């Protein structure tokens, strides 16, 4: 008799980028609580180590690795260290992102444009490529790319960021199609407006919230933990036949 869907990640190795705070931290804690050994990663090691230590104190398994996904050499070093330490990768959550320009799309300078593309597109691509290669050695795995509802409907004053998130959605589908024969699933999470430091320009601005919230049927900002449950589903055995999906977790914004 079936016991129902399984969300158990015992024995799995998971790498979560941008995990020192916000949505990434919540995802890391949730995957660890489900039994995975979570590698907490972001640009600065100190923040990663603090989150990993907290996970271990709560009875979970975690370690820390610094990685700037905008630097290809960092990606190569991270995966070399990961393979040396664990010999496998089962779950990759690409969550680290950047948005250095908040303003009219016509005023972004080349440096800010390049930084956004290097992290949000090139970084996600080469992280996914390295992750898929290592997953294939172990018989498969799951990739989740944290995109955004802005990848579907461009956000005001977030033009280039929105363009990169649209690319992430397309990239996810390309990996899903090509990597399925190796037992690798790839899905995208599309968060709505979430209360994080990254989104503080919107969430901590009453005038901006007054404009945005009427377009959200649930009429509130999300909390980071509300994103983590969706990721747990996507990387778990419960989603074994789910790949190529762009799952919006947005309080109804995209259907409003």
C-alpha atoms as one frame of an Amber mdcrd trajectory, in Angstrom:
protein
   0.000   0.000   0.000   1.293   3.462  -0.898   2.401   5.625   2.001   1.964
   8.839   0.017   4.492  11.282  -1.407   7.923  11.463   0.196   9.665  14.691
   1.126  12.515  12.870   2.847  15.962  14.055   1.735  18.033  11.801   3.989
  21.384  10.975   2.438  21.114  13.738  -0.167  23.769  16.421  -0.675  22.393
  19.869  -1.475  24.164  23.076  -2.532  22.248  26.320  -2.010  23.710  29.600
  -3.271  22.897  32.966  -1.760  22.114  31.055   1.422  23.550  33.378   4.059
  20.234  35.237   4.381  16.749  35.713   2.991  15.130  33.140   0.750  18.360
  31.159   0.360  18.834  30.804   4.111  15.246  29.625   4.541  15.702  27.066
   1.758  18.926  25.793   3.312  17.274  25.339   6.718  14.244  23.605   5.200
  16.307  21.125   3.173  18.443  20.352   6.220  15.331  19.768   8.317  14.217
  17.258   5.673  17.453  15.314   6.124  19.846  16.676   3.495  23.446  17.657
   4.110  23.281  21.278   3.007  26.245  23.212   1.690  25.523  26.845   2.517
  27.111  29.119  -0.068  27.386  32.815  -0.841  30.135  35.312  -1.606  31.221
  35.790   2.019  32.245  32.721   4.009  31.530  34.223   7.425  27.795  34.517
   6.798  27.659  31.002   5.378  29.464  29.536   8.360  27.030  31.229  10.749
  24.019  29.683   9.001  25.694  26.268   8.731  26.596  26.327  12.439  23.020
  27.213  13.335  21.717  24.302  11.256  24.114  21.914  13.002  23.089  23.240
  16.414  19.485  22.408  15.494  20.497  18.825  14.723  20.938  19.131  10.971
  23.904  18.535   8.684  25.540  21.531   7.048  28.832  22.966   5.888  29.879
  26.226   4.250  31.575  27.119   0.973  32.186  30.627  -0.335  31.361  31.114
  -4.013  30.839  34.203  -6.123  28.787  32.772  -8.978  29.688  35.745 -11.149
  33.268  34.436 -11.237  33.815  31.285 -13.292  37.000  30.418 -11.370  34.971
  30.455  -8.138  32.415  28.061  -9.613  35.173  25.663 -10.676  36.801  25.760
  -7.216  33.462  25.263  -5.468  32.575  22.134  -7.403  36.086  20.713  -7.032
  35.857  21.179  -3.262  32.325  19.786  -3.158  33.227  16.659  -5.110  36.354
  16.104  -3.018  34.363  16.355   0.219  31.179  14.511  -0.753  31.782  12.738
  -4.058  28.279  13.602  -5.250  25.623  16.278  -5.618  21.911  15.525  -5.521
  20.357  18.981  -5.242  21.407  22.374  -6.568  19.448  25.516  -5.742  20.642
  28.538  -7.693  19.372  31.403  -5.572  22.194  33.989  -5.520  21.334  36.988
  -7.676  22.065  40.676  -8.094  20.234  43.818  -9.127  22.685  46.741  -8.948
  20.443  49.117 -10.920  17.041  50.183  -9.638  15.817  52.808 -12.066  14.820
  53.438 -15.689  16.037  50.804 -18.136  17.353  53.591 -20.373  19.753  54.812
 -17.686  21.589  51.605 -16.754  25.329  51.817 -17.385  27.359  49.047 -19.075
  29.054  47.971 -15.828  25.755  47.429 -13.987  24.294  45.686 -17.030  27.279
  43.326 -17.259  27.259  42.539 -13.536  23.568  41.621 -13.675  24.071  39.353
 -16.684  27.247  37.778 -15.286  25.561  36.707 -12.052  21.954  36.097 -13.035
  22.477  34.413 -16.409  26.084  33.312 -16.827  26.407  32.318 -13.173  23.201
  30.280 -13.168  24.167  28.605 -16.424  27.643  27.469 -15.407  26.491  26.469
 -11.923  23.795  24.338 -13.553  26.249  22.912 -16.061  28.722  21.903 -13.345
  25.918  20.626 -11.140  24.385  18.528 -13.902  27.735  16.929 -14.734  28.304
  15.919 -11.121  24.702  14.743 -10.698  24.996  12.576 -13.799  27.908  10.718
 -12.195  25.644   9.792  -9.283  22.651   8.788 -11.375  20.651  11.988 -11.296
  19.488  14.908  -9.214  17.406  18.048  -9.059  18.164  21.649 -10.009  15.990
  24.547  -8.879  16.648  27.992 -10.300  15.172  30.859  -8.326  13.818  33.179
 -10.999  11.101  35.783 -10.340   7.627  36.836 -11.367   9.533  39.687 -13.038
  10.661  37.109 -15.576   7.023  36.925 -16.734   5.911  40.516 -16.189   8.857
  42.952 -16.024   9.014  44.827 -12.755   8.941  48.624 -12.759  12.432  50.133
 -12.670  13.875  46.592 -12.795  14.204  46.162 -16.550  17.520  44.370 -16.946
  16.955  42.280 -13.801  13.616  41.206 -15.280  15.287  40.308 -18.583  17.790
  38.081 -16.795  15.038  36.321 -14.845  13.152  35.627 -18.067  16.362  34.056
 -19.353  16.559  31.897 -16.206  13.080  30.515 -16.900  14.062  29.618 -20.466
  17.383  28.186 -19.277  15.572  25.962 -16.786  13.407  24.489 -19.532  16.478
  23.853 -21.718  18.242  21.967 -18.916  15.048  20.053 -18.123  14.718  18.837
 -21.698  18.364  17.931 -22.256  19.206  16.471 -18.844  16.136  14.296 -18.259
  17.788  11.214 -19.823  20.500  11.452 -17.113  17.864  11.433 -14.374  18.231
  15.158 -13.744  15.193  17.350 -13.204  15.269  21.160 -13.528  12.569  23.502
 -12.324  12.241  27.204 -11.599  10.758  28.983  -8.598   9.155  32.357  -9.314
   8.829  34.248  -6.023   6.514  37.175  -5.700   7.357  40.177  -3.551   9.139
  38.736  -0.504  10.309  40.447   2.679  14.080  40.236   2.282  16.978  42.672
   2.344  17.291  42.133  -1.417  13.752  43.465  -1.962  13.909  46.172   0.720
  13.601  48.967  -1.863  10.055  47.698  -2.404   9.024  46.013   0.848  10.220
  48.838   3.114   8.762  51.604   0.937   5.150  52.384   1.935   4.484  54.396
  -1.223   5.691  51.539  -3.412   3.727  48.940  -1.447   0.603  51.041  -1.863
   1.026  50.687  -5.625   2.012  47.006  -5.679  -0.229  45.276  -3.135  -3.534
  46.025  -4.921  -2.223  43.754  -7.700  -1.633  40.874  -5.251  -4.899  39.042
  -4.499  -3.589  37.916  -1.107  -2.772  41.593  -0.400   0.468  41.007   1.470
   4.192  40.486   1.098   5.521  36.916   1.351   7.936  35.667   3.985  11.073
  33.733   2.952   9.803  30.521   4.559   6.861  30.564   2.146   9.294  30.009
  -0.719  11.172  27.166   0.958   8.243  24.740   0.998   7.882  24.992  -2.765
  11.580  24.241  -3.205  11.333  21.251  -0.865   8.593  19.827  -3.080  10.551
  20.444  -6.288  13.729  18.719  -5.057  12.025  15.843  -3.229  10.911  12.396
  -4.412   7.360  13.782  -4.314   8.189  15.693  -7.502   9.833  12.764  -9.301
   7.774  13.389 -12.478   8.032  17.185 -12.355  10.558  18.904 -14.601  10.637
  22.057 -16.704   8.095  23.779 -14.461   8.104  27.498 -13.628   6.259  27.552
 -10.306   5.001  30.973  -9.277   4.646  31.516  -5.524   3.292  35.035  -5.615
   0.040  35.400  -3.708  -1.849  35.316  -7.015  -0.050  38.220  -8.711   0.338
  36.494 -12.076  -3.323  35.515 -12.235  -4.714  38.814 -10.952
